[in-house]
């Protein structure tokens, strides 16, 4: 049995990296359920904002759409979380009367 092996160029240029092809299988990309804390979401958004400010990719329409969608989903998740917390804390329980039992 012949074993073929080749090492990757550790000093690959952008043109060599651009030459790689991504295969599309024709299957829609599924959404993955991920559990993140508010702090983790905040960190992701902060890093993305910093990247966008210094990025040349802002002329790429698909990139901008992806970034907008990610921001919307993450910010919406945090908003929903706080709305649920507010709903829980705004529940007015019946007052407890000491010594009164049904």
Backbone bond lengths (Angstrom), bond angles and torsions (degrees), N, CA, C in turn:
res aa  C-N    CA-C-N  psi(-1)  N-CA   C-N-CA  omega(-1)  CA-C   N-CA-C  phi
1 X - - - 1.431 - - 1.528 107.96 -
2 X 1.319 116.09 129.18 1.450 121.60 -179.52 1.516 109.33 -92.43
3 X 1.316 115.24 131.57 1.455 120.05 179.30 1.523 107.98 -107.79
4 X 1.325 115.61 122.17 1.456 121.01 178.22 1.517 108.56 -101.60
5 X 1.320 115.63 133.33 1.458 119.57 -179.50 1.523 108.77 -146.89
6 X 1.325 115.32 140.18 1.449 120.71 177.65 1.522 108.30 -141.26
7 X 1.313 116.66 138.73 1.457 119.39 179.43 1.522 109.19 -91.26
8 X 1.329 115.65 150.45 1.456 121.42 179.63 1.520 109.83 -77.36
9 X 1.313 115.73 149.42 1.451 121.53 176.88 1.526 108.54 -71.58
10 X 1.331 118.43 114.79 1.462 119.45 -178.60 1.525 113.09 -70.64
11 X 1.322 116.88 -14.36 1.457 121.98 -179.49 1.528 110.20 -116.57
12 X 1.309 115.99 46.10 1.459 120.66 -177.12 1.523 110.41 -63.37
13 X 1.320 114.85 138.67 1.463 119.64 177.40 1.524 108.53 -87.93
14 X 1.319 116.34 167.25 1.459 119.93 177.59 1.509 111.70 -58.96
15 X 1.341 117.75 -37.07 1.460 119.41 -179.55 1.521 111.02 -65.03
16 X 1.336 116.66 -35.93 1.459 119.13 176.89 1.519 110.93 -68.73
17 X 1.329 116.39 -38.10 1.460 119.99 178.52 1.527 110.69 -69.98
18 X 1.336 117.21 -38.15 1.464 121.35 179.62 1.522 111.76 -67.12
19 X 1.337 116.99 -23.06 1.455 120.32 -177.30 1.524 112.79 -74.34
20 X 1.303 116.94 -13.80 1.462 119.92 179.64 1.520 109.41 -71.44
21 X 1.300 116.89 141.59 1.454 122.39 -177.34 1.521 109.87 -108.14
22 X 1.312 116.01 135.01 1.463 121.26 175.34 1.526 107.34 -96.48
23 X 1.311 116.47 124.32 1.457 120.56 -178.94 1.520 109.78 -85.36
24 X 1.308 115.63 132.52 1.455 122.01 176.52 1.525 107.29 -104.30
25 X 1.309 117.57 128.96 1.461 121.30 -177.04 1.521 113.06 -92.16
26 X 1.297 118.03 -3.83 1.455 119.83 -179.05 1.521 113.12 81.99
27 X 1.325 116.48 6.47 1.465 120.98 178.48 1.520 107.04 -100.90
28 X 1.323 116.04 132.43 1.458 120.18 179.72 1.525 109.89 -62.68
29 X 1.308 115.52 139.65 1.458 120.88 -179.76 1.527 109.37 -67.96
30 X 1.333 117.63 121.62 1.469 119.60 -179.69 1.517 111.20 -76.63
31 X 1.322 115.99 151.30 1.455 120.31 173.15 1.519 107.74 -82.93
32 X 1.311 116.26 134.92 1.452 121.72 -179.19 1.521 109.35 -101.66
33 X 1.311 116.22 139.74 1.459 121.37 176.77 1.520 107.94 -86.62
34 X 1.321 116.20 123.01 1.459 121.91 -177.05 1.522 108.53 -129.35
35 X 1.300 116.55 135.93 1.468 121.21 176.92 1.515 108.64 -99.42
36 X 1.333 115.69 117.33 1.457 121.94 178.21 1.516 108.96 -128.92
37 X 1.326 115.94 148.90 1.453 119.30 174.40 1.525 108.48 -80.34
38 X 1.327 115.47 165.75 1.464 119.70 177.32 1.529 110.13 -60.10
39 X 1.326 117.34 -38.69 1.455 121.32 179.54 1.528 111.03 -64.06
40 X 1.324 117.22 -39.71 1.464 120.35 178.53 1.528 110.88 -66.22
41 X 1.330 116.95 -42.05 1.464 120.59 177.37 1.522 109.71 -62.81
42 X 1.313 116.94 -42.96 1.456 121.09 178.86 1.525 110.95 -60.86
43 X 1.320 117.31 -41.71 1.463 121.47 178.71 1.523 110.94 -63.32
44 X 1.323 116.84 -44.24 1.466 120.98 179.33 1.527 110.29 -60.61
45 X 1.325 117.22 -47.16 1.461 120.78 -179.65 1.525 111.24 -63.96
46 X 1.322 117.22 -39.81 1.461 121.88 179.41 1.533 110.69 -62.59
47 X 1.324 116.62 -45.61 1.466 121.06 179.79 1.521 110.48 -65.46
48 X 1.324 116.47 -41.24 1.470 119.58 179.22 1.527 111.23 -63.31
49 X 1.333 116.86 -41.74 1.467 120.11 178.32 1.525 110.60 -61.11
50 X 1.326 116.68 -43.35 1.461 120.96 178.29 1.512 112.22 -63.29
51 X 1.329 116.70 -37.93 1.454 120.87 179.06 1.521 110.59 -67.48
52 X 1.317 116.51 -43.30 1.466 121.05 -176.71 1.525 110.74 -63.29
53 X 1.330 117.27 -40.46 1.461 121.23 -178.73 1.534 110.53 -59.69
54 X 1.320 117.65 -38.56 1.465 122.26 -175.72 1.525 113.27 -103.03
55 X 1.315 118.37 18.11 1.458 121.22 -172.34 1.524 112.58 -102.27
56 X 1.326 114.08 146.45 1.463 120.84 172.03 1.522 110.79 -89.97
57 X 1.330 117.02 -4.98 1.462 121.58 -176.63 1.520 113.15 -78.08
58 X 1.338 118.12 -3.55 1.455 120.00 -174.47 1.524 113.13 -67.09
59 X 1.325 117.46 -12.17 1.466 120.87 175.46 1.527 111.77 -86.06
60 X 1.317 116.79 -9.22 1.462 122.43 -179.75 1.524 108.82 -84.87
61 X 1.329 116.47 111.86 1.466 121.41 -175.53 1.523 112.53 -61.31
62 X 1.329 117.72 -41.38 1.472 121.46 179.73 1.523 110.46 -65.15
63 X 1.333 116.64 -41.01 1.463 121.13 178.02 1.520 110.37 -60.61
64 X 1.324 117.05 -47.78 1.469 121.11 -179.88 1.520 111.50 -61.08
65 X 1.328 116.66 -40.22 1.462 120.53 178.98 1.530 110.64 -65.37
66 X 1.336 116.38 -43.31 1.469 120.35 178.42 1.523 111.23 -61.21
67 X 1.338 116.79 -44.91 1.463 120.96 -179.75 1.528 110.43 -62.63
68 X 1.329 116.70 -45.29 1.466 120.40 179.01 1.522 111.30 -59.92
69 X 1.339 116.78 -42.12 1.469 120.76 179.92 1.528 111.45 -65.75
70 X 1.316 116.95 -40.32 1.470 120.59 179.41 1.522 109.91 -64.71
71 X 1.337 116.35 -46.57 1.466 119.76 178.11 1.519 110.67 -58.27
72 X 1.330 116.73 -46.28 1.463 120.40 -177.90 1.520 111.38 -60.76
73 X 1.337 117.20 -45.81 1.466 120.18 -177.69 1.526 111.77 -65.83
74 X 1.331 116.41 -43.56 1.466 118.76 -178.35 1.526 111.49 -69.59
75 X 1.329 117.33 -42.93 1.456 119.69 179.03 1.526 111.43 -66.59
76 X 1.319 116.96 -37.19 1.463 120.97 177.84 1.529 110.65 -64.75
77 X 1.333 116.82 -40.08 1.471 120.34 178.93 1.524 110.54 -60.83
78 X 1.327 117.20 -42.16 1.466 120.53 178.80 1.527 110.21 -67.49
79 X 1.335 117.03 -42.66 1.471 120.73 178.90 1.526 111.52 -60.15
80 X 1.324 117.09 -43.12 1.470 121.72 179.35 1.528 109.88 -64.05
81 X 1.321 116.28 -41.27 1.467 120.74 179.00 1.524 110.57 -59.02
82 X 1.337 116.87 -47.22 1.464 119.46 -179.73 1.524 112.43 -69.43
83 X 1.316 117.75 -33.16 1.469 120.22 176.71 1.526 109.82 -64.82
84 X 1.338 116.73 -39.99 1.466 120.40 178.08 1.532 110.83 -66.79
85 X 1.332 117.31 -40.50 1.470 120.26 177.30 1.522 111.01 -63.76
86 X 1.336 116.64 -42.44 1.465 120.25 178.04 1.524 110.82 -61.46
87 X 1.335 116.40 -41.54 1.467 120.12 179.78 1.527 110.40 -62.96
88 X 1.325 116.57 -39.47 1.470 119.90 179.70 1.524 112.03 -69.38
89 X 1.312 117.06 -38.68 1.467 119.56 -177.51 1.524 112.46 -79.92
90 X 1.311 117.46 -15.97 1.463 120.74 -179.71 1.522 112.90 -94.06
91 X 1.317 116.10 4.71 1.460 119.43 176.04 1.522 107.72 -74.37
92 X 1.304 116.64 125.07 1.463 121.09 -179.48 1.521 109.32 -95.71
93 X 1.319 116.92 103.08 1.465 118.88 178.95 1.527 110.25 -70.17
94 X 1.316 114.78 154.86 1.459 118.89 177.14 1.524 108.30 -64.22
95 X 1.308 116.27 140.74 1.476 117.98 -178.46 1.537 110.73 -64.92
96 X 1.307 115.26 145.57 1.465 121.85 179.71 1.523 107.81 -93.02
97 X 1.292 114.20 124.66 1.471 119.33 179.82 1.532 107.03 -105.48
98 X 1.311 115.45 117.00 1.458 121.47 -179.19 1.522 110.34 -62.58
99 X 1.345 116.06 131.20 1.452 120.92 177.86 1.514 114.29 84.00
100 X 1.322 119.24 -1.58 1.460 121.06 179.60 1.523 108.76 -103.65
101 X 1.316 116.38 124.38 1.462 120.93 179.08 1.511 108.69 -134.29
102 X 1.319 115.64 145.88 1.485 120.24 177.43 1.488 111.66 -72.33
